[in-house]
């Protein structure tokens, strides 16, 4: 294949590879969490959950077998609270990300991007839904009635 024919495919190759290079690196101090279609997801695009049993907002109460089915979203030692994302303590001394004080988890059966099968399990596990965006507070021009002939 000639060089000129090979160069013809460069724009296509750039389009295919661009998403991989466009992903921002995650700092260990930032939450490894994103928003997708109104819910929180992990960096692999799987749903993130809260547990109604976490009534003490200062710590996670999902331990032992619970922890195996609902892996916590662990926070690194460098992690710092950011906006609505806070950090809570676990029974084993590790840190865990929380949203509005509620510890965050994954469901072990969610394996691929878009999975969110843990919603409503046992009536105590819930996807983290985000509130809809607030409409623009910028005043919009008020429509005026059309002039129906005649003068003022």
Long-range contacts (C-beta under 8 A, 24 or more apart in sequence): 27-78, 28-76, 28-78, 28-79, 29-76, 29-78, 29-79, 29-80, 29-82, 30-79, 30-82, 31-73, 31-75, 31-79, 31-82, 31-85, 31-97, 32-73, 32-97, 33-73, 33-85, 33-97, 33-99, 33-104, 35-130, 38-129, 38-130, 38-132, 39-116, 39-127, 39-128, 39-129, 39-130, 40-99, 40-104, 40-127, 40-128, 40-130, 42-73, 42-106, 44-112, 44-113, 45-112, 45-113, 45-114, 45-115, 46-106, 46-107, 46-110, 46-111, 46-112, 46-113, 46-114, 46-115, 46-116, 47-106, 47-107, 47-110, 47-115, 47-116, 47-117, 47-118, 47-119, 47-127, 48-73, 48-99, 48-104, 48-105, 48-106, 48-127, 48-128, 49-104, 49-105, 49-106, 49-107, 49-118, 49-119, 49-125, 49-126, 49-127, 49-128, 50-99, 50-102, 50-103, 50-104, 50-105, 50-125, 50-126, 50-128, 51-102, 51-103, 51-105, 51-124, 51-125, 52-123, 52-124, 52-125, 52-126, 53-124, 54-102, 54-103, 57-88, 57-98, 57-101, 57-102, 58-88, 58-89, 59-88, 59-89, 59-90, 59-91, 59-103, 60-88, 60-89, 60-90, 60-91, 60-96, 60-103, 62-103, 62-105, 63-90, 63-91, 63-92, 68-108, 69-107, 69-108, 70-105, 70-106, 70-107, 70-108, 70-118, 70-125, 71-105, 71-106, 71-108, 72-96, 72-103, 72-104, 72-105, 73-97, 73-104, 73-105, 73-106, 99-128, 102-128, 104-128
